[in-house]
């Protein structure tokens, strides 16, 4: 990283300098040129601005971490009352893939109360060691207590990287741990890889989904990344367990929290698009909210559910629970039919692991066709009624 320095004495035209920045990060205040929070450090003002006005200075990097002392790819075991969230198994599969590349072990860190029996299940998913912190103080999730347990694990084991599910718990825990160790965290990764020097390659959409950012944490350890459910592939459960359980003890005073859980009210289970086998997605190709009726009808005849892209949710046409994408839900149905969806990166990242993708769009160059198994080029108002009628008569989509 670095920073921009403004040499005020060399400015001859402030207005001209302000015009250069495409992000409106340069502004005039009290006759001086200042940089605001919109700056992306693109350095265009250095290259195109008045000579000598803007200077980019690399910030000093602290002493390099000894990467040889950090060993293992760890996965935080996300659970509710011992019931392990399936994102954990997906991350264990990715952890094994990464660990095999650099000859590191795979760890699982399981924090809770009365979870010893549940920990045995993890041994069927290629884990080398399951570190269990089992204490009465950890019965309910409290961020202070769980962070303290994670801190104890990191200090004792020193894993090179920790993968965390992007669940309500994971989204709270990962930043706390990263801050505790003054290390980096990349949220909502869609692709993970690793270099031979153990630097974790964390890839996610950035700048509104317009680019795929490749992020590294080369100078600190552990490296942290969160990943949404249904982004990675879960490994097959092995019949025989392998690996070992390692019980860890954390001092009770470290697990004390400043808050107390007085009670838990369980929500009624809701049907979500994440669990649907068939989804029909409405995109900006729809002209008015009443046209959602044909999307619903197609979903009904297929025994599925409807979903949508972000613009329709923002317009109030569809509930936010039905939005697909990095700012919505991540899905992995057996069949997904997109109707008038352009195929922005953020949307595709939320559904590109679907088994079969059928895309309907009048634009033959639409990005959605790059991930589709079947492309139907044409007007959704002509194609969808025909599909509905054909399915009702016992036909197929072929």
Protein Blocks (a to p, Z undefined) as FASTA:
>chain_A
ZZddddfklpcblklmmmmpmnlpacceehiacddfkbgolommmmmmcehkaccddddd
dddddfklpgcjddddddeehiacfklmmmmmmmmmmmmmnopacddddddehklmmmmm
mmmnopabdcddddfklmpacfklmmmmmmmmmmmnopabdcddfbfklmmmmmmmmmmn
opaddehiabdcddfkopacddddeehhlaccddddfkbccddddddehkbccddddfbd
gdjdddddddfklmpcfbdcfbdcdddddddfklpmbdcdddfkbmbfklmmmmmmmmmm
nopacdddfklmmnomacfklpgcjklccdddfbdcdehiaoiaklmmmmmmpfbdcddd
fblkbfklmmpfbdceddfklmmmmmmmmmmnopafZZ
